[in-house]
Amino acid sequence: MMAIFMLFLCCSCARKKERTYTAKEIKATEEALIGANKILVKKDEEKIREYARKYRLAMQETPSGLWYKISGTGSGAKAQKGQKVTLRYKVSLLDGTLCYNSDYLGLKQFRVGQGGVESGLEEGVMLLSVGNQATFIMPPHLAHGLPGDGEKIPARSIIVYEVELLKLEP
């Protein structure tokens, strides 16, 4: 028994030589990943476009890929980085599954530009003035990315944010 333990100990302690990759292999891998990412972004865009068509939403798209529709009469200046915003909100998946809602979680407050929320939400609120309502559709790279949020938003999910900007503070 002791001999088996010693053999196991020796084998488990032996260091494997780490493989090194050539610059050519690294570049080929990077190019493959970039290509795959472009395909996924294109598929996400097609899903969002179909959703907007299905629900007859006249939406605009930012260069980052955020889709938005603004309504309601806003007043004052648009939200800016550094300001604290207060929002009424509802977050759902493209299939309509409700994930989060200010009716049961309370209003959302955050300081624009300091992280802690989806980058698409930060980008979107800077399009709004107090009183505006908006629908933001965020592809995964502007929402919770590859892993999801670990709770109600699955991996690589496109999310729909319905918001109303209630208050802006310095």
N, C-alpha and C positions, 0 to 999 in steps of 0.2 A: 504494500500500500504506500509506504514511504517512497519507494522508487517511482511509482506512478506520479505522486505529488511532485517530486523533484523534477521529473521529466516535463510535467505540465508547467511548472514554475520556470524552467529554463526556456521552454518554447514560447511562453507568453511574454517573457522579458526580452526576447531577441528583437532587435529593431529591424524593421523592414526598411530597405532603402527607398527613399522617396523618389518618385518619378519626376523628372524635370521635363518641361514642355518647351518646344522650340517656338520661336517668334512666329513662324509660319502656322503652327498648330493653334497658337493663341489667337492669331488674327482670323483664322478660319472659323474658330468657335465663336468669336465675337460677331463676325459677319452672319453666321447662322442664327445667333440669338437676336440680332437686330432685324433680320428678315422675318423671323417668327413673330417678333413684337409688332412689326408693321402689319402683318397679316391679322393679328388679334385686334389691333387698333381699328383696322378697316372693318372687321366683322362687328365690333362694338358700334362703330359709326352707322353701319347698315341697320343694326337693331334699333338704335335711337331714331334714325330717320323713319323706319317703319312704325315705331310707336307714335311719333309725332303725326304721321300720316293717318294712322288708325284713329287717333283721338282728335284729329283736325286741329292740331296746335301749330300756329304760325310762329315758329321759333327761329331764333338767330343763333349763330355759333361763333364763339370766340376763337382766336388762333390756337389756344391751348386745347380746344375740344369741348369746352363747356357749352351746353345748349341752354338757352334761356328764353323766357317770355315774361315780360313785365306788364303789370296792370295796376289799377288803383291810382289815385291821385296822390303823388308824393309832394312833399313840401321841403324847401330848404336844399342845402347842398347834399351831394352824394356822400356816402360813407367813405372814409379815407383810412389809410394805415395809421395805426396808433389809437384810433377811436374805439371806444367800447360800444358794442351794438347789443341790442336786445331784440330777440326774434320770437315770434310765434311760428311754429314749424310742424311739419309732418314729413316723415321719411318713409318711402316705400320702395319696393323692388319694381322692376318693369312689369312684372306679372300682377301687380296690385297688392302684393303682400305688405301689410303695414308693419314697419319695423319699430319706429319711434315716433312719439307724438308729444307735443308740449302740453296737451290736455291732461296727460297723466304723468309726465315727467317734469313739468314746469317749463317756463320760458328759458330759451337758450341765451346766454350772455358770453361774449368773448371779446377780446381786444384784437382787432384786425391786424394781421401781419405778424402775430406772435405764435402762430401754430396752435396746436391742441384741437383743431377742427379740420375737416376735410379742406384741402387746398382749393377745391372747386367752390366750396361755400364762401371762403374768404374772397375769392375772385368775384363771385356772384354778388355778394353784398355791396361791393364797391360800385356796382351799377345802380344801386338803389338809394332813394331818399326816404325819409320817414313817411310812412303811409303807403309806400309801394308794396304791392304783393307780387310775387314772382314764382315761377316754376323753373327750377334748375334741373337739368338732367346731366348727371356726372358719369362719365365712363370710369372704369376702375382706376385708371392712373390719376384721376382727380378726386377719387373717393377713398376707398379702403384698400385699393390695390390687390395684389396677388393673394394675401391671406384673408381678406375680409376683416371684420372687426372682432371675431372670436366670440360673438354673441348671437346677434340676429341677422347680420349681413354676411352671406356666404362669400367664399373666395371668388375673386374676379367678377364682382357684381356691379352692374350699372344701377345707380340709385336715382330716385326722383325726390327732390326736395321741394316742398311747397312752403313758402315762407311769407311772412309779413314783417317788415321792418318797423318796430314799434318805437324805438328810442335810440338816439345817438348821444354819446357823452364824450367829452374830451379825454 
